[in-house]
Amino acid sequence: MKHPAKITCHVDLPSTWVRYRKGLCHDCQATCCSLPVEVTVTDLIRMELADPFEEEGPVREIARRLRKQGLIDHFNFKTELFTLARLANDDCIFLDQQSRRCTIYAKRPDTCRNHPQVGPRPGYCAYQPKESCPAHQNKKPPS
């Protein structure tokens, strides 16, 4: 009897990712939630990390405040994109470590809403089944 092939996607190697299909997220470890997430001011307002009136002022002030609060890791002055902070294990700060579900799902940024249609390999995702491994079993890509 043949056993199904084991899925061995690695988040840092898009060439190992599987083609996305509906329902794949339901039993996944939320591996995509360990990718860097770039957000706009509009996203930050939806996420309730910035107030609508702040959009009128200098965006760098929002960046300064959010960096001080530990909510962003980086701000690109040229593109005005913010990179959300991540935990030491690279998980998004809004990912629940137990359930592996987004704690702000209804307010999540466009980058997350549009994944995997956009990203390092559009149409593919770094699927890891929940039962097969802890969140980041293979931290280093295979050689």
MOKA-V228868 format. One record per residue. OMEGA is omega in whole degrees, -180 to 180 (999 if undefined). D_CENTER is the distance of its C-alpha to the mean C-alpha in Angstrom with 2 decimals. Layout:
OMEGA|D_CENTER ; OMEGA|D_CENTER
//
This chain:
180|37.85 ; 175|34.69 ; 178|31.44 ; 179|28.22 ; 178|26.38 ; 179|23.76 ; -179|20.28 ; 177|19.21 ; 173|15.91 ; -174|14.37 ; -178|10.83 ; 180|12.73 ; -178|15.29 ; 179|14.40 ; 179|18.12 ; -176|17.73 ; 180|15.25 ; 178|16.94 ; -179|17.69 ; 172|15.75 ; -178|18.18 ; 177|18.35 ; -177|17.91 ; -177|15.95 ; -173|13.10 ; -180|15.90 ; -180|16.65 ; 177|13.49 ; -176|12.10 ; -179|8.51 ; 180|8.08 ; -179|5.21 ; 173|3.39 ; 174|5.26 ; 175|4.63 ; -179|5.69 ; 176|5.04 ; -178|8.67 ; 178|10.49 ; 175|14.19 ; 178|16.89 ; 177|17.02 ; -178|13.47 ; 177|14.53 ; 178|17.69 ; -179|16.20 ; -179|14.05 ; 175|17.46 ; 177|16.60 ; 178|19.19 ; 180|22.43 ; -179|23.60 ; -180|26.55 ; 180|24.44 ; -179|23.49 ; -176|27.20 ; 179|27.32 ; -178|26.01 ; -180|22.23 ; 177|22.63 ; 176|23.91 ; -179|20.70 ; -179|18.90 ; -179|21.61 ; -178|21.36 ; 177|17.61 ; 179|17.82 ; 179|20.83 ; -180|19.07 ; -177|16.30 ; 175|13.58 ; 177|12.79 ; -172|13.30 ; 172|14.63 ; 178|16.35 ; -177|17.70 ; -177|21.12 ; -177|21.93 ; -176|19.08 ; 175|18.43 ; 179|14.63 ; 173|12.92 ; -179|10.08 ; 177|8.67 ; 177|10.10 ; 177|8.95 ; -180|11.46 ; 179|14.01 ; 180|12.55 ; 177|9.30 ; 173|7.45 ; -180|5.81 ; -180|9.24 ; 179|9.04 ; 177|8.66 ; -174|12.34 ; 180|13.50 ; -176|16.34 ; -176|15.36 ; 178|11.78 ; -180|11.19 ; -179|9.47 ; 179|12.22 ; -172|11.98 ; -178|11.55 ; -177|14.55 ; -173|13.49 ; -179|9.78 ; -179|9.36 ; 179|10.59 ; 180|7.74 ; 180|6.20 ; -175|9.94 ; 178|10.85 ; 7|8.71 ; 178|10.51 ; 174|13.36 ; 179|11.85 ; -176|10.07 ; 178|11.76 ; -176|13.88 ; 179|14.31 ; -179|15.39 ; 177|14.17 ; -178|11.47 ; -176|11.34 ; 172|13.01 ; -180|14.41 ; -179|16.85 ; -174|16.87 ; -174|20.50 ; -175|20.37 ; 169|18.53 ; -172|16.94 ; -176|13.20 ; -177|13.71 ; -178|17.28 ; -178|17.51 ; -179|16.01 ; 178|18.13 ; 177|18.29 ; -179|21.66 ; 999|24.44
//
